[in-house]
Amino acid sequence: MTAIDYKPLIQDMVWSYSRLEAFEDCPYRWFLHYLLNFQDEDKFYASFGSFMHHLLEQFYTGKKDRSELVMEFIADFQEKVVGKRPSEKILSKYIQNGVNYLQAFDPLPFNVIDIEKRVRFSIQRDGEPDIQMIGIIDYLGEKDDELYIVDHKSRKLSPRSNRAKPTLKDKELDKMLRQLYVYSIAVEQNYGKLPNYLCFNCFRSNELIVEPFKQEAYEEAKQWVIDTVKKIENTAEFPPKQDLFSCFWICGVNRHCKYDIESMNERRNVRGL
């Protein structure tokens, strides 16, 4: 059987951080979604994050005031947060996290420049066409003539430990910051200057993490985009990266994944179901 050459289709793509990260997480998931065009199924954790993003957007664009946020969260949770529910214990924890955050809601200490800003930008690479990128910046703010990119996060990140040897939490933070460094390219091209700080508004833990912009990490993020696009362009096979939690709770195309279907059938056989 002749192998299908996907390279022309891949080379014509407009990229986003999530599209690149999806390949890194699981090449087969990327193949199903971006080449075979299977649409993502609603998942609880992603849906919860989207709902909280929506509420914050409503506040920062002046459509809702603080007093309305908790009531809207409670009234709309069942309708807006969709997908298979986790255990009652986890579900209750997420609901309580949302209520606690919104009850104690304290607006970000910056002047708003843009909210949920859709941006287009490009990354140059030697001897090849520029990489065309799109993205959505949750919040761009300004204070004392300095720019702040803020990303609203459901994940409970920890502030940097500042230990001589980085902790696992520090490494997790650095990986998450890569997205904001990529968005820094968009800020420079759309607003004429680089941001001074990159921030995570961790709404489940009510933690605002503020990191100073680092030129070295910025250059590393640009190179990661270039290297990842090149890797995808030169990929002929898309193997899975199977993980029980991610496949079931995170992957939006797992219903179409032959590997996940095989794994589920094997588990049923082991249990005698």
N, C-alpha and C positions, 0 to 999 in steps of 0.2 A: 504494500500500500504506500502510495506517495505521500510524504509528509507535507502538511500544509505550511506554507511560508507566511507567517504572520508579520514579518518585519515591515513591509510597506504600510500596513495598518497601524503598527506601533509607532513608526516614524512620523505619522500624520497626527498623532495625538497631541492634545493640549493637556498639560500635566497639572496635578495638584499635590500638595503634601500627602493627603490621604491616599491618593492613588499610588504614590511611591511607597508609602509605609505599608500598604496592603500587600504589595509584592514581597516586601521584607518579612512580613508576618507569615504569609503563606502564598507561594507562587501559584498553587492550584486555585485557591480562592480568587486570586487576581485574574487568572485565566477565565474562570467561570463568569466573573462579573464584567470585566472590561473587554474580553474578546468574544465570549459567547452571549454577553448582554443579558444574563439572568439578573433580575432586579432583587435588591436586598429585601428580605422579610423583616418586619418590625421585631425588634428585640428589646427586652425590658431595660437593660442598662443604658443602651444608646437612647432609648425613648425618654428615660428619666432625665438624662443630660440635656436633650433637646428641649424638654419642657421647661427646665430651669433657665436655659438660655433664652427662651421665649419670654419668660417673666422678667428677666433682667433687661432684655431689650425693651419691653413695654415701659419699664421704669425710666431707663436712661434716655428714651426718646420722648418722654413726657406724656405717654398715654395712660400711665397708671401712677398713683402715688404710693408711698410706702404702706399706708394703711390698707390698701387694696390687695397687696401681694399675697399675704397669707390666706385671705379668703378665696382668692382665685386659685391658689395652689390646692386648697382643700376641696373646693367645688369642682375643679376640672381634672383632678388627679386621675380618677378612674377612666375618664374619656381620653385624656391626652397621653397618659403613660400606658403604652400598649405592649403586647407581646406576652409570652408565657411568664407567669409570675414565679419568682424564686420562693423559698420557704417563707412561712409567715413571719419568722423571726427576722429574716433579712428584709422582707418587705416593710415590716414595722420600723426597722432601723432607718431605712431610706426615707420613709414618710416623716419620721421624727427629725432626721437630719434636715430635711427641707423646711419643716415648720420652724425648727430652732433657728436656722439661718435667716429666714425671712422675718421672724419676730424680732430678732436683734439686728436687723438689716442696717448697715452703716454704709452709705454710698462711698465709692472709691474717692480718694482725696486728690483727684485731678480734675482739670477742666476738660470737658468732653470735646474732642475734635470730630470723631466719627464712631458710629455704632454699627456692628454687623456690616462692615464695609467690604463690598465685593471689589477685588482688585485684580488687575491683569499686570503681569510683569514678565521679564525674560532674563535668561541666564546665558551668557556667552560661553562658547566652547571653541577651542582652536580647530580651525579647518572644517568645521561642521556647522549646520544651521543652529541658530539660537534655540534654546529650549523655551518653549512658550508655556507660561504658568498662570494659573488662576488660584484665588484663595479668598477666604472670608476672615477678616480681622474682627474679633469679637468687640474690642474696645481699644480705641486709640485716644490717649489723653495727653495733656500738657500741664506742666507745673514749673514755674521759674524758668521758662524758655527751654525746658527739656522734655523730650518725648518719651512716653511710656506705652508699650504694647501690653495689653492685658488679655489673657486667655482664661475664660471661665472653665473650671475643671471640676468634674465629679470625683476624680481620683484624689485620695488623701495624700498629697505630697508633703514632704518634710523640708523645712528650711535647711540650707547648707550647714553642715556640721563644722566646717572650717578646721577639721582635723588634718594633720600632716598627711595621713593616708586616707583618701576618700572612702567613705562608707558605701554600702550598697544603696542606701537612700540617696547619697550624693550622686552616684552613677545613674540612678533612676531619674533624678532631677535633670542631669545633663542630657540624657536622652530625650526627655520631654522638651527641654529648651531648644533642641534642634529645630522643631517646627517654628518657634518664634524667631530664630535666626533666619530661617528661610523667608518668613514674612517680613523680616527687616529689609530684604532686598526690595520687596514691594513698597515698603515705606520710603526707602531712599528714592525709588524711581517715581513714585506718585506724589511725594511731599517734599522732595528736594534735600532731605537730610536723613541720616540714620537715627534710630531711636537711641536714647541714653540708657533706658532700663527695660527689662523684660520681666513680666509679672504673671503669676498664676493666682487667680482668685478661686481658691479651693472651697466651694460653697458647702460641701458636706461636712467639712471640719472648720469652716469659718476662719480660714487661714489665708492671709495675703502674703505671698512670697515675692519679694522684689530682688532681682538680680541685675547687677550692672552689666551693660553691654561689653562684650569682649571681642576684639577684632579677630583674634585667632580662631575662636569658636565660629565666628561668622564665616570666615574663609573655609573652615572645615565643613560647615553646613552646605555651602555652595558646591564644594567638591563632592560631597555625598550625593547631591542631586545629580550632578554630571555623571558620576560613577554608576549610580543606580539606573538612570535612564539608559546608559550604554549597556549595562548588564541585561536589562529587559529587552533592548533592541536585539541583542545577540543570543537571546534564550530561545531554544527550540523545544525544550520540554519544561513542563511546569509541575514539579513534584509537590506533594502536600507536606505541610508541617502540622502533624496531628497533635492536638492537645485536647483532652476531654472537656475541660471547662470552656476554652475558646471556641471549639467547634460547635458546642451546643448553645452557649449563651451569647457569644460575640459575633460569630460568622453569620452574615445575613443570607448566604446562599447554600447553607449546609444541606438543605433539602435536595439540592441538585448534585451534591458531592458524592461520587461513587465510593470514595474512600470512607467517608463518614457513614454511608449506608452500610457498607461491608462491616465496619467496626460495630455499628449498632446491632447488626444481625449476629455477629460473633458473640456479643455480650448476651443477647437473648438466648442463644444456644447454650452458653455456659450456665445461665440461670435456669435453663429448661423451660423457657417461656414459649 
